[in-house]
Amino acid sequence: MTIDLRSDTVTRPTPAMLQAMMEAQVGDDVFGEDPSINQLEAMATRLFGMEAALYCPSGTMSNQIAIKCHTLPGDEVICEKSSHVYIYEGGGIAFNSGAQVRALDGDRGRITAEQVSAAINPDDVHKARTSLVSLENTANRGGGSCYDPEEIGKIRQVCQDNQLKLHLDGARLFNALVATKQTAASYGQLFDSISVCLNKGLGCPIGSILIGPAAFIRQARRVRKVFGGGMRQAGFMAAAGIYALEHHVERLAEDHAHARQIAAVLEKKDFVASILPVDTNIIIFEVGSAYCTKSLVDQFKEQGIRAIAISSNQVRFVTHLDVTPEMVERTIRVIEAL
Ligand SMILES: *Cc1c(COP(=O)(O)O)cnc(C)c1O
């Protein structure tokens, strides 16, 4: 038995999800005729209390579409320095939008209204035009940290006062919502656009959804086609998304509990120099200088446990739908014996 804790993207569809996919009604979505995609988009629109939504093949694409719609070439995007949109999307902000990044040094991936305010360029021909702020919740490199919604409210105000758009990379937003007991609708009020992954903790094989105002989504639909993301009978995949929104949201609390259990054991080990607080389903720890990160990951692998080295001295574990309580117990026993 392999226990794959490298990422929450490794999940396979459950039998019930597969059944929902098999039974999906489909049509040509580029013609707007796929009933399952239309249903998923309507569901997300309602859930967030926004005007419209767009089903996309990946979270990277939905983020990149949003950035393209919110910026012009030469603009500047404010985000945290370890943001997915900045460090894990292949230079997409420059490649797709011709925009540049003002990367801020945050607290576990989170930035403050004060930092945003100080990073806005004045109206000066020497400076790039600041047009967009992009936040990430939960913050992946921050160890699945959650934003304080009050701080987001303050950032929203700074954006409004300076005519900036505010985008949320909510790849794991549902983890944050479950952990902080908040509603999707409260987030719909704070952002100009929100991108949510279906292919992470929610357990779908692929897919992401971009939500926003009607005019924004109309433009996003055009950009999705330009990016090559216009899909045809993708309702088979959207059906997995519908199933996940109905059945896989509340259960994220189990993943969070599993992560806390694993972290509690790691904390006591000599090879762990420090461990980030575990807010959701991600555990990131720093390996002590006397130990080698790579050989530690290899040792776990020999015991049937997959982890990932995310830097020269950091290891990440992620809990997810396919991690059972028995697997958590086994992981704990292996950690204790190391
Ligand atoms: C996974 C992830 C994405 C998008 O990933 P895809 O694999 O392209 O769906 C975006 N942002 C964050 C924070 C992520 O973790």
Ligand as a Chemical Component Dictionary entry (heavy atoms), coordinates in Angstrom:
data_LIG
# 
_chem_comp.id                   LIG 
_chem_comp.type                 NON-POLYMER 
_chem_comp.pdbx_formal_charge   0 
_chem_comp.three_letter_code    LIG 
# 
loop_
_chem_comp_atom.comp_id 
_chem_comp_atom.atom_id 
_chem_comp_atom.alt_atom_id 
_chem_comp_atom.type_symbol 
_chem_comp_atom.charge 
_chem_comp_atom.model_Cartn_x 
_chem_comp_atom.model_Cartn_y 
_chem_comp_atom.model_Cartn_z 
_chem_comp_atom.pdbx_ordinal 
LIG C1 C1 C 0 -2.978 23.800 -7.602  1  
LIG C2 C2 C 0 -3.061 25.261 -7.487  2  
LIG C3 C3 C 0 -3.500 26.056 -8.561  3  
LIG C4 C4 C 0 -3.890 25.543 -9.917  4  
LIG O1 O1 O 0 -3.444 24.316 -10.247 5  
LIG P1 P1 P 0 -3.879 23.445 -11.502 6  
LIG O2 O2 O 0 -3.062 22.241 -11.286 7  
LIG O3 O3 O 0 -3.497 24.221 -12.695 8  
LIG O4 O4 O 0 -5.343 23.195 -11.430 9  
LIG C5 C5 C 0 -3.583 27.417 -8.348  10 
LIG N1 N1 N 0 -3.286 27.951 -7.167  11 
LIG C6 C6 C 0 -2.884 27.219 -6.111  12 
LIG C7 C7 C 0 -2.613 27.892 -4.821  13 
LIG C8 C8 C 0 -2.748 25.849 -6.238  14 
LIG O5 O5 O 0 -2.337 25.140 -5.188  15 
# 
loop_
_chem_comp_bond.comp_id 
_chem_comp_bond.atom_id_1 
_chem_comp_bond.atom_id_2 
_chem_comp_bond.value_order 
_chem_comp_bond.pdbx_ordinal 
LIG C1 C2 SING 1  
LIG C2 C3 SING 2  
LIG C2 C8 DOUB 3  
LIG C3 C4 SING 4  
LIG C3 C5 DOUB 5  
LIG C4 O1 SING 6  
LIG O1 P1 SING 7  
LIG P1 O2 DOUB 8  
LIG P1 O3 SING 9  
LIG P1 O4 SING 10 
LIG C5 N1 SING 11 
LIG N1 C6 DOUB 12 
LIG C6 C7 SING 13 
LIG C6 C8 SING 14 
LIG C8 O5 SING 15 
# 
